[in-house]
Amino acid sequence: MNSVTKTSGANPSAAHLRVVSDRAAGTPGIALSGVSKTYRTRDGEVPSLRPLDFHINTGEFFVVVGPSGCGKSTLLAILGLLDSPTSGTYTLNGHSVANLNLKDRARIRNREIGFIFQAFNLIGDLTVYENVELPLTYRGEAAADRKKAAMEALEKVGMSHRTKHYPSQLSGGQQQRVAVARALAGKPSVLLADEPTGNLDSINGEAVMSLLQELHRGGATICMVTHDQRYASCAQRSIHMLDGRIANVKIGAAATTHA
């Protein structure tokens, strides 16, 4: 069962919040209702996301497809608690997270969400092992626990033999595998992948997609954003976005067009 643990401090409004996941397959891990995002500029308001309604089940491989500028990155930033919606509700593992304070958002990001970026975002002067271990250090985990989790994650992506190498000594595909291991090490309830093949050639891109599919078969919940329609076939469900809206939803070979 999902639960929320609060630890009261001097300021009740800044109470500590920890989301504990219900990992049972088929239960909604993410749910958006009427979520929109509008940016204010000198020229007025610019809508990035129109009101969106969808959910992602625990254990599901979900893909968001669309051209540049359609709102994919804004959506992923909201799902990853890096940005807040202008309106609507966002629940993660059954609990509202749209309006949490910055401290609580950072804590939930660190414990519940694993990020995989297009540009890998590895730290160049840290070894492979140190890159994977770093987020666990921020949690305050003991050294022995960090080592166990980091090595298990590197084993899963086939990079345990490169622990002492630096990012500059790895190919693009290998760097992305390390980035996936870093996302996995904290055992998040959901993996958010932002164009994970965007900086890779076709061979390494296919290898990373095969890795994500393998992780999904092992029970991982994955939400991947891509502009490449080919990769939508990896998903149990996919949505195609256009101008901040959901243009269609695809389940297998069947597509439903939205008015």
C-alpha positions in Angstrom: 0.0 0.0 0.0 1.2 3.5 -0.7 1.9 5.7 2.3 3.2 9.1 3.1 5.5 9.6 6.0 5.8 13.1 7.6 8.3 14.2 10.2 7.2 17.4 11.9 9.8 20.1 12.3 9.8 23.6 13.6 7.8 24.8 10.6 4.8 22.5 10.0 4.4 23.8 6.4 7.8 22.4 5.6 7.1 18.9 7.0 9.2 16.2 5.6 7.4 14.0 3.0 8.4 10.6 1.7 6.5 8.8 -0.9 6.5 5.0 -0.5 5.6 3.3 -3.7 3.1 0.6 -4.4 5.0 -1.4 -7.0 2.2 -3.8 -8.0 1.9 -4.0 -11.8 -1.2 -2.3 -13.2 -1.7 0.3 -10.5 -1.4 3.9 -11.6 2.1 5.2 -10.7 1.6 8.6 -12.4 -1.7 10.4 -13.1 -2.2 13.8 -14.6 -5.5 15.6 -14.6 -5.9 18.9 -16.5 -2.2 19.6 -16.3 -1.2 22.7 -18.3 1.9 24.9 -18.5 2.0 28.5 -19.6 5.1 30.7 -19.7 5.0 34.4 -19.3 7.2 36.5 -21.6 7.5 40.1 -22.6 5.1 39.5 -25.4 2.5 37.9 -23.2 1.6 34.3 -22.2 2.9 31.4 -24.3 1.2 28.1 -23.7 3.5 25.1 -23.7 1.1 22.4 -22.6 -2.6 22.5 -23.1 -4.7 20.6 -20.4 -3.5 17.0 -20.4 -5.2 13.9 -18.8 -3.4 10.5 -18.8 -1.9 8.0 -16.4 1.1 5.6 -16.5 0.7 2.3 -14.7 3.3 0.8 -12.4 5.4 -1.5 -14.5 4.4 0.1 -17.8 6.6 1.2 -20.7 5.1 4.5 -21.8 6.4 6.6 -24.7 5.8 10.3 -25.6 6.4 11.0 -29.2 6.4 14.3 -31.1 8.4 16.9 -33.0 10.6 19.6 -31.4 8.6 22.3 -29.7 5.5 20.1 -29.1 5.8 20.2 -25.3 7.6 16.9 -24.7 10.4 18.4 -22.6 8.0 20.5 -20.6 5.9 17.5 -19.8 9.0 15.5 -18.7 10.2 18.4 -16.5 6.8 18.3 -14.7 6.8 14.6 -14.4 10.3 14.8 -12.9 9.4 17.5 -10.5 11.8 19.9 -12.1 9.0 22.2 -13.0 5.4 22.9 -11.7 2.3 22.9 -13.8 0.3 26.2 -14.2 -2.9 24.3 -13.5 -4.1 20.7 -12.9 -3.1 17.9 -10.6 -0.2 15.5 -10.7 -0.1 12.4 -8.5 2.9 10.1 -8.0 2.1 6.7 -6.5 -1.2 8.0 -5.3 -0.1 11.3 -3.7 -0.3 14.8 -5.0 3.1 16.3 -5.8 2.3 19.2 -8.0 2.4 21.9 -5.3 5.1 20.6 -2.9 7.8 23.0 -1.7 11.3 22.8 -3.3 12.8 20.8 -0.4 10.2 18.0 -0.6 10.3 18.0 -4.4 14.1 17.4 -4.3 13.7 14.6 -1.8 11.1 12.8 -3.8 13.1 13.3 -7.0 16.1 11.7 -5.4 14.2 8.7 -4.0 11.4 8.0 -6.5 12.6 9.2 -9.9 15.5 8.1 -12.0 16.6 10.4 -14.9 18.2 9.3 -18.2 19.3 12.3 -20.3 20.1 12.7 -24.0 23.5 14.2 -23.1 24.4 11.5 -20.5 25.3 14.3 -17.9 28.1 12.3 -16.4 30.7 14.2 -14.4 34.0 14.1 -16.3 36.4 14.0 -13.3 34.5 11.2 -11.6 35.0 7.5 -12.4 32.1 5.3 -13.7 31.6 4.0 -10.2 31.7 7.4 -8.6 29.2 8.8 -11.1 26.7 6.0 -10.2 27.4 6.3 -6.5 27.0 10.1 -6.3 23.1 10.3 -6.0 23.2 7.7 -3.2 25.8 9.9 -1.4 23.2 12.7 -1.4 20.8 10.4 0.3 23.3 9.9 3.1 23.5 6.1 2.6 26.3 4.2 4.2 29.3 3.4 2.1 28.7 -0.3 2.1 25.1 0.2 0.9 26.2 2.6 -1.8 28.8 0.2 -3.1 26.3 -2.7 -3.2 23.6 -0.7 -5.0 26.1 0.9 -7.5 27.7 -2.4 -8.4 24.4 -4.1 -8.8 23.2 -1.3 -11.2 26.5 -1.5 -13.2 26.1 -5.3 -13.5 22.6 -4.8 -14.9 23.8 -2.6 -17.7 27.0 -4.6 -18.4 29.5 -2.0 -17.2 30.8 -3.5 -14.0 34.2 -4.1 -15.7 34.6 -0.3 -16.3 34.2 1.0 -12.8 37.6 2.8 -12.7 37.3 4.4 -16.2 36.3 8.0 -16.7 33.6 9.1 -19.1 36.1 10.4 -21.7 37.4 6.8 -21.9 34.0 5.4 -22.9 32.0 5.4 -26.2 28.7 7.2 -26.3 26.8 4.0 -25.9 28.9 3.0 -22.9 28.3 6.4 -21.3 24.6 6.1 -21.7 24.7 2.7 -20.1 26.5 4.3 -17.1 23.8 7.0 -17.1 21.1 4.2 -17.0 23.0 2.6 -14.1 23.1 5.8 -12.2 19.3 6.2 -12.7 18.8 2.6 -11.5 21.0 2.6 -8.4 18.5 4.3 -6.2 15.8 1.8 -7.1 13.3 4.5 -8.2 9.7 3.9 -8.8 9.8 5.4 -12.3 12.5 6.0 -14.9 12.2 9.1 -17.0 14.2 8.9 -20.3 14.6 12.2 -22.3 15.7 11.3 -25.8 18.1 8.6 -24.5 19.2 7.7 -28.1 19.4 11.2 -29.4 23.2 11.5 -29.2 23.9 7.9 -30.3 24.4 6.3 -33.7 21.9 3.7 -34.8 23.8 0.7 -33.5 24.3 2.2 -30.0 20.8 3.6 -30.1 19.3 0.1 -30.7 21.5 -1.3 -27.9 20.2 1.3 -25.4 16.6 0.6 -26.4 17.2 -3.1 -26.0 18.5 -2.4 -22.5 15.4 -0.3 -21.6 13.2 -3.1 -22.9 15.1 -5.6 -20.7 14.7 -3.4 -17.7 11.0 -3.1 -18.4 10.7 -6.9 -18.6 12.3 -7.0 -15.2 9.5 -4.8 -13.8 10.7 -1.2 -14.3 8.2 1.6 -15.0 9.6 3.7 -17.9 8.4 6.9 -19.4 10.5 7.8 -22.5 10.3 11.0 -24.5 11.5 10.8 -28.2 11.0 12.5 -31.5 11.6 9.2 -33.3 8.4 7.4 -34.1 10.3 4.1 -34.5 10.8 3.8 -30.8 7.1 4.1 -30.0 6.8 0.4 -31.0 8.8 -0.5 -27.8 5.9 0.8 -25.6 2.8 -0.8 -24.3 1.2 2.6 -24.9 2.3 5.8 -26.5 1.0 9.3 -27.0 1.8 11.6 -29.9 2.0 15.2 -29.0 1.5 18.2 -31.2 1.3 21.9 -30.2 1.1 21.0 -26.5 -1.8 18.6 -26.9 -2.2 14.8 -27.2 -2.9 14.2 -30.9 -3.4 10.5 -30.6 -3.0 7.5 -28.2 -1.7 4.2 -29.5 -2.1 0.9 -27.8 -0.2 -1.7 -29.8 -1.3 -1.3 -33.4 -4.6 0.5 -32.5 -4.6 4.3 -32.5 -7.3 6.5 -31.1 -7.5 10.1 -32.5 -8.5 12.9 -30.2 -10.8 15.7 -31.4 
